[in-house]
Amino acid sequence: MRIFYTCLFGLLALILLQSNAGGRADVGNSGATLAPGDGNTTCASSFCHGTTNFNPQMTIEVFDLESNPITSYIPGENYTVKLTTVASGSPAGYGFQMLAVDSNDGVYNGWDGSSLPGQTQITTLAGRDYVEQTSLRTSNVAEIVWTAPQVGSGDITFYGASLAANGNGSPGGDGGTTTNVSLPENESSNTSDLNNLILSTYPNPVQDMVRVDYDRSSIAIQTLVLTDINSNRVTQVSNQDALSMSGLISGIYILHITTSEGLHQAEKIVKL
């Protein structure tokens, strides 16, 4: 009987350890990013994993729709948040968790669930949307589309935790790390100023060419970027005030207008 219970306990422990290949919020019902409110538990400090193997290092970078790295965000704009884990040796796979927090230590979510890469999910705990793995990931990179908050939200900090795992189902032999990066609100990019300078986008609805009518004595168009409603880039032009939509399927698109003066505006365009 003792042998039976010993084997049963070992089996249950193994199942638990293997289930933790999923995200910490989904499986363990907790955050592990060291963000305010997450406590002091990380993937490495919890019972799940060791702390030193593979010497993982993690970076969080944020890019605009033109794949340029940014150091401040423009309210309401869409960005790509890229989490990368670099490890020594040969890990069997990777795990991660990421959370966005505003300047008052309150959570601002903004993740685009339709843009998630493979083996990735959004888990909500107490109003917090954690982006994390669904299982041990083969890729050490995760890119997720994120929409910046409204004007006046202040700094946004992305907190992240990542793991390089040996994949043997044991709590030892893995390595974890955490990091965070803050983005201030770009107060110099005043959208209301641009609203006064751009007279209209026309025709709208459009069949072929959409044009931007603006005050040419005050601003110069730098880029026009067209995305679908899921923030996927469709096409773009530089230093032009018109963009062709011929050949695109009918539906709703977003035209992102950027000027050489650093002003930004987004317009909803209906394609017939």
Beta strands, then each sheet from edge to edge (+ up, - down):
strand 1: 57-63
strand 2: 78-86
strand 3: 93-102
strand 4: 120-125
strand 5: 128-133
strand 6: 141-147
strand 7: 156-165
strand 8: 175-183
strand 9: 198-202
strand 10: 209-214
strand 11: 221-228
strand 12: 233-238
strand 13: 242-244
strand 14: 251-259
strand 15: 264-271
sheet 1: 1+ 2- 6+
sheet 2: 4+ 5- 3+ 7- 8+
sheet 3: 9+ 10- 13+
sheet 4: 12+ 11- 14+ 15-
end
